[in-house]
Every structure is written in structure tokens, then in C-alpha cells.
Amino acid sequence: MTLRTPDGGSVELVRFGRRVEMHLRAPDGRTVATVDMTAEAAADLITELNS
């Protein structure tokens, strides 16, 4: 899943079994940060954003 940011960057979520990687990318495509989390933590993040 890839989400676009207002400045032209992106947040990409990639699932690997029970792990999720979140890649934060600048508008020019370079990776600014990578976050590795459990699938449960990713689900909690999405739930929190929806509340």
C-alpha cells in the first residue's frame, strides 16, 4: 500500500508475514526512513489514525 503525502513524497507499507515495513520517501524518491514493526503494531497505528 502506498500513500501520497501533500509535498509529493510517499509512505509505503509492505507486509512480510507478521512484520510490516513502512518506508517514508521524499518527493525525489529517496528513502528518508524505514520503520520495521509487527503486524499488530501496524494495525494499532491504523486504528489510532481512524479514531
Backbone as CSV, one residue per row, in Angstrom:
resi,resn,N_x,N_y,N_z,CA_x,CA_y,CA_z,C_x,C_y,C_z
1,MET,0.846,-1.164,0.000,0.000,0.000,0.000,0.893,1.230,0.000
2,THR,0.600,2.158,-0.897,1.372,3.401,-0.961,0.431,4.585,-0.815
3,LEU,0.780,5.485,0.093,0.012,6.704,0.339,0.871,7.894,-0.081
4,ARG,0.280,8.851,-0.732,0.995,10.057,-1.149,0.885,11.129,-0.073
5,THR,1.956,11.883,0.099,1.948,12.989,1.052,1.687,14.289,0.299
6,PRO,1.230,15.331,1.001,0.920,16.591,0.326,2.107,17.217,-0.418
7,ASP,3.326,16.926,0.030,4.508,17.522,-0.617,5.043,16.693,-1.784
8,GLY,4.349,15.606,-2.138,4.780,14.777,-3.257,5.586,13.560,-2.854
9,GLY,5.818,13.384,-1.566,6.511,12.195,-1.070,5.537,11.031,-0.953
10,SER,5.971,9.991,-0.265,5.084,8.849,-0.096,5.406,8.088,1.179
11,VAL,4.421,7.323,1.618,4.568,6.371,2.713,4.147,5.034,2.135
12,GLU,5.070,4.084,2.124,4.777,2.767,1.569,4.791,1.734,2.695
13,LEU,3.744,0.910,2.754,3.659,-0.172,3.730,3.787,-1.496,2.993
14,VAL,4.734,-2.320,3.438,4.969,-3.623,2.825,4.912,-4.676,3.916
15,ARG,4.063,-5.674,3.715,3.910,-6.723,4.724,4.761,-7.926,4.358
16,PHE,5.467,-8.449,5.342,6.276,-9.653,5.222,5.844,-10.607,6.334
17,GLY,4.795,-11.364,6.097,4.296,-12.272,7.132,3.764,-11.502,8.320
18,ARG,4.398,-11.664,9.472,3.964,-10.997,10.710,4.674,-9.660,10.925
19,ARG,5.467,-9.201,9.947,6.195,-7.938,10.039,5.699,-6.977,8.972
20,VAL,5.801,-5.685,9.252,5.443,-4.652,8.288,6.592,-3.648,8.242
21,GLU,7.005,-3.292,7.046,7.982,-2.219,6.877,7.255,-0.996,6.345
22,MET,7.547,0.149,6.943,6.987,1.415,6.498,8.162,2.254,5.972
23,HIS,8.124,2.585,4.679,9.176,3.368,4.043,8.656,4.786,3.803
24,LEU,9.334,5.744,4.372,8.987,7.152,4.178,9.912,7.702,3.110
25,ARG,9.327,8.224,2.022,10.134,8.691,0.903,9.882,10.171,0.622
26,ALA,10.962,10.873,0.311,10.896,12.283,-0.054,10.322,12.402,-1.465
27,PRO,9.915,13.608,-1.869,9.371,13.803,-3.217,10.309,13.337,-4.336
28,ASP,11.623,13.367,-4.099,12.568,12.930,-5.132,12.770,11.416,-5.153
29,GLY,12.067,10.690,-4.271,12.110,9.233,-4.264,13.098,8.611,-3.294
30,ARG,13.966,9.419,-2.697,14.931,8.829,-1.764,14.244,8.443,-0.464
31,THR,14.688,7.354,0.128,14.122,6.886,1.383,14.650,7.751,2.516
32,VAL,13.740,8.340,3.278,14.096,9.185,4.414,14.188,8.341,5.681
33,ALA,13.295,7.355,5.809,13.286,6.484,6.984,12.592,5.178,6.636
34,THR,13.003,4.129,7.337,12.334,2.836,7.250,12.023,2.403,8.667
35,VAL,10.779,2.015,8.891,10.333,1.563,10.206,9.902,0.113,10.069
36,ASP,10.454,-0.748,10.917,10.094,-2.163,10.936,9.240,-2.393,12.174
37,MET,8.045,-2.963,11.987,7.140,-3.184,13.121,6.384,-4.482,12.942
38,THR,5.770,-4.923,14.024,4.929,-6.109,13.938,3.630,-5.757,13.226
39,ALA,2.965,-6.766,12.691,1.669,-6.542,12.040,0.663,-5.982,13.046
40,GLU,0.753,-6.411,14.290,-0.149,-5.906,15.333,0.076,-4.419,15.577
41,ALA,1.341,-3.996,15.613,1.651,-2.579,15.815,1.135,-1.748,14.642
42,ALA,1.257,-2.275,13.421,0.746,-1.566,12.250,-0.772,-1.439,12.328
43,ALA,-1.450,-2.505,12.752,-2.906,-2.457,12.903,-3.295,-1.440,13.975
44,ASP,-2.552,-1.396,15.074,-2.812,-0.413,16.131,-2.626,1.010,15.603
45,LEU,-1.608,1.228,14.780,-1.362,2.553,14.190,-2.540,2.970,13.324
46,ILE,-3.018,2.069,12.486,-4.148,2.378,11.611,-5.401,2.654,12.426
47,THR,-5.641,1.861,13.467,-6.789,2.086,14.342,-6.709,3.449,15.002
48,GLU,-5.538,3.812,15.482,-5.333,5.114,16.141,-5.575,6.255,15.158
49,LEU,-5.117,6.106,13.926,-5.331,7.154,12.920,-6.795,7.310,12.550
50,ASN,-7.574,6.251,12.678,-9.002,6.294,12.343,-9.874,6.783,13.499
51,SER,-9.283,6.991,14.669,-10.112,7.402,15.827,-10.135,8.904,16.004
